[in-house]
Amino acid sequence: MSSLAGKLGIVFGVANKRSIAWAIAQAWHRVGAQLAFTYQGERLKENVEELAGTFGADTLILPCDVSKDEEIAAVFKTVGERFGKLHLLLHSVAFAPKEALEGEFINTSREAFRVAHDVSAYSLVALARSAAPLMTEGGSIVAMTYYGAQKVVPRYNVMGVAKAALEASALYLAYDLGPKKIRVNCISAGPVNTLAARGIAGFGEMLKHYESRAPLKRNVLPDELGATGVFLAGDGAAAITGQVIYVDCGYQIMGM
């Protein structure tokens, strides 16, 4: 596994120990990266403080609602003051109102559509714009996506459309930031039993379906997503940008 010694990063999206963001953060930390973390709301503050604290008592932990530009600006101002520069950013942030993840997509309200796209897709643009001035030595931005961006996954609904916007945003960001040696890629993970995933109706059935249909006949493990995160952050992926890497035990290749 490649070394990230001396690399400085920030992680958005840790909710608890089951979070994909936490699996990738642990993997980055194990190979030498120094990380800062954000949390969304007081409800998650204690969880993030407890987890991030295992990396050291001086680990930087900051509040950030990614739908508020002033909070994003405050985060990167503090990161700049503490780190001086930045090499890594993990975007593992997504949200849609619960009612929009039930029933039919056609019934998605205008407000649910707006919120899902603001939090789940536009936030990548906003974070990349704020991170780029600190990535003076180049960098790697990694965003988490899902196959529902490409194919219909019943009940994933507006989140699938928002993830499609996220993937398209990553392409355009990769183009804009390429001259600065900043790479932007997405990891499309198979279903993982996270706090966010449990908000999707029928998630248990989805896990069983993947296990039966994927060529590897199992679901992806958090540590495997962490290893992919390390790859995309390191020198082995130095020529990879604007890509969606599927880490789903091969499910994405199947036609039926």
C-alpha positions as CSV (number, residue, x, y, z in Angstrom):
1,M,0.0,0.0,0.0
2,S,1.5,3.4,-1.0
3,S,2.7,5.8,1.6
4,L,0.9,9.1,2.3
5,A,3.6,10.2,4.8
6,G,3.6,14.0,5.0
7,K,0.2,14.4,3.3
8,L,-2.4,16.6,4.9
9,G,-6.1,15.9,4.3
10,I,-9.6,16.8,5.4
11,V,-12.5,14.3,5.7
12,F,-16.2,15.3,5.2
13,G,-18.9,12.8,6.0
14,V,-17.9,10.7,9.1
15,A,-21.1,10.0,11.1
16,N,-20.0,6.9,13.1
17,K,-17.6,4.0,13.0
18,R,-19.6,2.3,10.2
19,S,-19.2,5.3,7.8
20,I,-17.4,4.7,4.6
21,A,-15.7,8.0,5.3
22,W,-14.3,6.6,8.5
23,A,-13.0,3.5,6.7
24,I,-11.1,5.6,4.2
25,A,-9.9,8.0,6.9
26,Q,-8.4,5.1,8.9
27,A,-6.7,3.8,5.8
28,W,-5.2,7.2,5.0
29,H,-4.0,7.6,8.6
30,R,-2.4,4.1,8.6
31,V,-0.1,5.1,5.8
32,G,0.9,8.4,7.2
33,A,-1.6,11.1,6.4
34,Q,-2.5,13.8,8.9
35,L,-6.2,14.5,8.8
36,A,-8.7,17.0,9.9
37,F,-12.4,16.2,10.2
38,T,-15.7,18.0,10.0
39,Y,-19.1,17.1,11.5
40,Q,-22.6,18.2,10.6
41,G,-24.6,19.3,13.6
42,E,-24.3,18.8,17.3
43,R,-26.0,15.3,17.0
44,L,-22.9,13.9,15.3
45,K,-20.2,16.0,17.1
46,E,-19.6,13.5,19.9
47,N,-19.3,10.6,17.5
48,V,-16.7,12.4,15.3
49,E,-14.8,13.7,18.3
50,E,-14.5,10.2,19.7
51,L,-13.4,8.6,16.5
52,A,-11.0,11.3,15.3
53,G,-9.6,11.5,18.8
54,T,-8.1,8.1,18.3
55,F,-5.7,9.8,15.8
56,G,-4.4,12.1,18.5
57,A,-5.7,14.6,21.0
58,D,-4.7,17.5,18.7
59,T,-6.7,16.2,15.7
60,L,-8.5,19.2,14.1
61,I,-12.3,18.7,14.3
62,L,-14.6,21.5,12.9
63,P,-18.3,22.0,12.4
64,C,-19.5,22.3,8.8
65,D,-22.9,22.3,7.2
66,V,-22.0,22.0,3.5
67,S,-25.1,23.9,2.4
68,K,-23.7,27.0,4.1
69,D,-20.9,28.8,2.3
70,E,-19.8,30.7,5.4
71,E,-19.2,27.4,7.3
72,I,-17.2,26.0,4.4
73,A,-15.1,29.2,4.3
74,A,-14.5,29.0,8.1
75,V,-13.3,25.4,7.8
76,F,-10.8,26.1,5.1
77,K,-9.6,29.2,6.8
78,T,-8.8,27.2,10.0
79,V,-7.3,24.3,8.0
80,G,-5.1,26.8,6.2
81,E,-3.9,28.3,9.4
82,R,-3.2,24.9,11.0
83,F,-1.8,23.0,8.0
84,G,-0.6,25.7,5.7
85,K,-1.4,23.5,2.7
86,L,-3.6,20.5,1.8
87,H,-3.2,17.4,-0.3
88,L,-6.3,15.3,0.2
89,L,-10.0,15.8,0.5
90,L,-12.7,13.2,1.0
91,H,-16.3,14.1,0.1
92,S,-18.6,11.5,1.6
93,V,-21.7,13.7,2.0
94,A,-25.2,13.0,0.8
95,F,-28.7,13.8,2.0
96,A,-32.3,13.7,0.7
97,P,-35.5,14.0,2.7
98,K,-36.7,10.6,3.9
99,E,-40.0,10.9,2.0
100,A,-38.1,11.4,-1.3
101,L,-36.5,7.9,-0.8
102,E,-39.8,6.2,-0.6
103,G,-42.5,5.6,-3.2
104,E,-42.1,6.8,-6.8
105,F,-39.5,9.2,-8.1
106,I,-42.2,11.1,-10.1
107,N,-43.5,12.4,-6.8
108,T,-40.3,14.1,-5.8
109,S,-41.0,17.6,-4.5
110,R,-39.2,20.6,-5.9
111,E,-37.7,21.2,-2.4
112,A,-36.5,17.6,-2.0
113,F,-34.9,17.8,-5.4
114,R,-33.2,21.1,-4.5
115,V,-31.9,19.8,-1.1
116,A,-30.6,16.5,-2.5
117,H,-28.6,18.3,-5.2
118,D,-27.3,21.1,-3.0
119,V,-26.1,18.8,-0.2
120,S,-25.1,15.7,-2.3
121,A,-23.6,17.3,-5.5
122,Y,-23.1,21.1,-5.3
123,S,-21.2,20.6,-2.1
124,L,-18.4,18.9,-4.0
125,V,-18.0,22.0,-6.2
126,A,-18.0,24.3,-3.1
127,L,-15.5,22.2,-1.2
128,A,-13.2,21.8,-4.2
129,R,-13.2,25.5,-4.8
130,S,-12.2,26.2,-1.3
131,A,-9.6,23.4,-1.1
132,A,-7.8,24.2,-4.4
133,P,-5.9,27.3,-3.2
134,L,-4.4,25.2,-0.4
135,M,-3.4,22.4,-2.8
136,T,-0.3,24.2,-3.9
137,E,1.6,20.9,-4.4
138,G,-1.2,19.2,-6.2
139,G,-3.8,17.0,-4.6
140,S,-6.4,14.3,-4.7
141,I,-10.1,14.9,-4.2
142,V,-12.2,11.7,-3.7
143,A,-16.0,11.6,-3.7
144,M,-18.3,8.8,-2.9
145,T,-21.0,7.8,-5.4
146,Y,-23.2,4.8,-6.1
147,Y,-24.4,2.8,-9.1
148,G,-27.9,4.4,-8.8
149,A,-26.3,7.3,-10.7
150,Q,-26.2,5.2,-13.8
151,K,-29.0,2.7,-13.5
152,V,-32.4,2.7,-11.8
153,V,-32.3,1.4,-8.3
154,P,-35.9,1.3,-7.0
155,R,-36.5,3.7,-4.1
156,Y,-33.0,5.3,-4.4
157,N,-35.0,7.9,-6.4
158,V,-33.7,11.5,-6.2
159,M,-30.5,10.4,-4.6
160,G,-29.6,8.6,-7.8
161,V,-30.2,11.7,-9.8
162,A,-28.1,13.7,-7.4
163,K,-25.3,11.2,-7.6
164,A,-25.4,11.5,-11.4
165,A,-24.9,15.2,-10.9
166,L,-22.0,14.5,-8.5
167,E,-20.3,12.3,-11.1
168,A,-20.7,14.9,-13.8
169,S,-19.4,17.6,-11.5
170,A,-16.3,15.5,-10.8
171,L,-15.6,15.4,-14.5
172,Y,-15.8,19.2,-14.9
173,L,-13.7,19.7,-11.7
174,A,-11.1,17.3,-13.0
175,Y,-10.8,19.4,-16.1
176,D,-10.7,22.7,-14.3
177,L,-8.2,21.5,-11.6
178,G,-6.0,19.3,-13.8
179,P,-3.5,22.1,-14.6
180,K,-3.0,22.6,-10.9
181,K,-2.1,18.9,-10.5
182,I,-5.3,18.3,-8.5
183,R,-7.1,15.1,-9.4
184,V,-10.8,14.4,-8.9
185,N,-12.2,10.9,-8.8
186,C,-15.2,9.0,-7.5
187,I,-15.5,5.7,-5.8
188,S,-18.8,3.9,-6.5
189,A,-19.2,1.6,-3.6
190,G,-21.5,-1.4,-3.4
191,P,-24.0,-1.3,-0.6
192,V,-22.5,-1.0,2.9
193,N,-24.5,-1.0,6.1
194,T,-24.0,2.6,7.1
195,L,-26.3,5.1,8.9
196,A,-27.2,6.8,5.6
197,A,-27.9,3.5,3.8
198,R,-30.3,2.4,6.5
199,G,-32.5,5.3,5.4
200,I,-33.2,3.7,2.1
201,A,-36.3,1.5,2.1
202,G,-35.5,-2.1,1.3
203,F,-31.8,-1.8,2.0
204,G,-31.6,-5.3,3.5
205,E,-33.0,-6.8,0.2
206,M,-30.4,-4.8,-1.7
207,L,-27.5,-6.4,0.3
208,K,-28.9,-9.9,-0.5
209,H,-29.4,-9.0,-4.1
210,Y,-25.8,-7.8,-4.6
211,E,-24.5,-10.9,-2.8
212,S,-26.4,-13.2,-5.1
213,R,-25.6,-11.4,-8.4
214,A,-22.1,-10.0,-8.0
215,P,-19.4,-12.1,-9.6
216,L,-17.5,-12.3,-6.3
217,K,-20.8,-13.5,-4.6
218,R,-20.4,-11.1,-1.6
219,N,-20.7,-7.5,-0.6
220,V,-17.8,-5.1,-0.4
221,L,-16.0,-4.6,2.9
222,P,-15.2,-1.2,4.4
223,D,-11.5,-2.0,4.5
224,E,-11.6,-2.6,0.7
225,L,-13.0,0.9,0.2
226,G,-10.3,2.2,2.4
227,A,-7.6,0.5,0.3
228,T,-9.1,2.1,-2.9
229,G,-9.1,5.5,-1.2
230,V,-5.4,5.1,-0.4
231,F,-4.8,4.1,-4.1
232,L,-6.5,7.2,-5.4
233,A,-4.7,9.4,-3.0
234,G,-1.3,8.1,-3.8
235,D,1.3,8.1,-6.5
236,G,-0.1,4.9,-8.1
237,A,-3.1,7.0,-9.3
238,A,-1.0,10.0,-10.4
239,A,-2.4,9.8,-14.0
240,I,-6.0,9.0,-13.0
241,T,-8.5,11.8,-12.9
242,G,-12.2,12.2,-13.7
243,Q,-12.9,8.6,-13.2
244,V,-15.6,6.5,-11.4
245,I,-13.9,3.5,-9.8
246,Y,-16.5,0.7,-9.1
247,V,-15.7,-1.2,-5.8
248,D,-18.7,-3.4,-5.7
249,C,-17.5,-7.0,-6.1
250,G,-18.2,-6.8,-9.9
251,Y,-21.9,-6.1,-9.7
252,Q,-21.6,-3.2,-12.1
253,I,-20.5,-5.4,-15.0
254,M,-23.6,-7.7,-14.9
255,G,-26.4,-7.3,-17.4
256,M,-28.7,-9.8,-15.7
